C-alpha cells in the first residue's frame, strides 16, 4: 500500500490472542492506524507448549496442521469481529504465525513502524501489571511499542 506521494504507508502490528486485553489493543491500534493512514496487521501466534514435552520433530500430519490452523483462524476472526464488527476495515490484515508470541512479535517489529500489545494476555497470572510477552516486546522490538492497559 502506498500513499499519494508514492511512499509506503506506515505499518502497525498488533499482537492478539483473543483476550479482552488484546481486543483493547487491537481497537487502539485501529484508531491509530486510521488517524495516520497506516496499514494494520493483527498477528496471532502459537507454539507447541513446553510443559507437554519437546516439540515433535518434522512436520505434523496434514490433518492435525489443518485443524490447528482452522481453530486459530476462527479465534483470530472472532477477535477481529469483537473489535470491529463485520467486516473488518479494509486496512486491516490478519496473520497466523508459528512461534512463541514474544519472538514472533519482535520479528514482525522489524518491518513495522509501531508494535501494539495488550498489557497481558491469556497466560497472565492474577495481579500482574504487565505480562512477559509485553515486557519482552518493549525490551527487544525494533520499533516503538505501545502497551495498551485496556479497561480497568
Residue pairs with C-beta under 8 A, 6 or more apart in sequence:
1 8
1 9
1 39
1 91
2 8
2 9
3 9
3 37
9 37
9 38
9 39
9 91
10 33
10 36
10 37
10 38
10 39
10 113
10 114
11 38
11 39
11 41
11 111
11 112
11 113
11 114
12 29
12 32
12 33
12 36
12 38
12 39
12 40
12 41
12 112
12 113
12 114
12 115
12 116
13 40
13 41
13 43
13 105
13 108
13 109
13 112
13 114
13 115
13 116
14 22
14 25
14 26
14 29
14 40
14 41
14 42
14 43
14 115
14 116
14 117
15 22
15 25
15 43
15 44
15 45
15 101
15 104
15 105
15 115
15 116
15 117
15 118
15 121
15 133
15 137
16 22
16 23
16 25
16 26
16 42
16 43
16 44
16 76
16 79
17 44
17 79
17 101
17 121
17 122
18 44
18 75
18 76
18 78
18 79
18 122
19 118
19 120
19 121
19 122
20 150
20 151
21 118
21 119
21 120
21 121
21 148
21 150
22 79
22 117
22 118
22 121
23 79
23 82
23 83
23 150
24 118
24 148
24 149
24 150
24 151
25 116
25 117
25 118
25 146
25 148
25 150
26 42
26 79
26 80
26 83
26 116
27 83
28 116
28 146
28 148
29 40
29 42
29 114
29 116
29 146
29 148
30 40
30 83
30 84
30 89
30 92
32 38
32 114
32 116
32 146
33 39
33 40
33 91
33 92
34 89
34 91
38 91
38 113
38 114
39 91
39 92
39 93
40 89
40 91
40 92
40 93
41 92
41 93
41 94
41 95
41 108
41 112
42 76
42 79
42 80
42 92
42 93
42 94
42 95
43 95
43 96
43 97
43 104
43 105
43 108
44 72
44 75
44 76
44 79
44 94
44 95
44 96
44 97
45 96
45 97
45 98
45 99
45 100
45 101
45 104
45 105
46 68
46 72
46 96
46 97
46 98
47 55
47 98
47 99
47 100
47 101
48 55
48 56
59 65
60 68
69 96
72 96
73 94
73 96
76 94
76 96
77 94
80 88
80 92
80 94
81 88
84 92
88 94
97 104
97 108
98 104
99 107
101 121
101 133
102 132
102 133
102 136
102 137
102 140
105 115
105 117
105 133
105 137
105 141
106 136
106 137
106 140
106 141
106 142
108 115
109 115
109 137
109 141
109 142
109 143
109 145
110 142
110 143
112 142
112 143
113 143
113 144
114 143
114 144
114 145
114 146
115 137
115 141
115 143
115 144
115 145
115 146
116 145
116 146
116 148
117 133
117 134
117 137
117 145
117 146
117 147
117 148
118 131
118 134
118 147
118 148
118 150
119 129
119 130
119 131
119 134
119 147
119 148
119 149
119 150
120 128
120 129
120 130
120 131
120 134
121 131
121 133
123 131
123 132
123 133
124 131
130 147
134 147
137 145
137 147
138 145
138 147
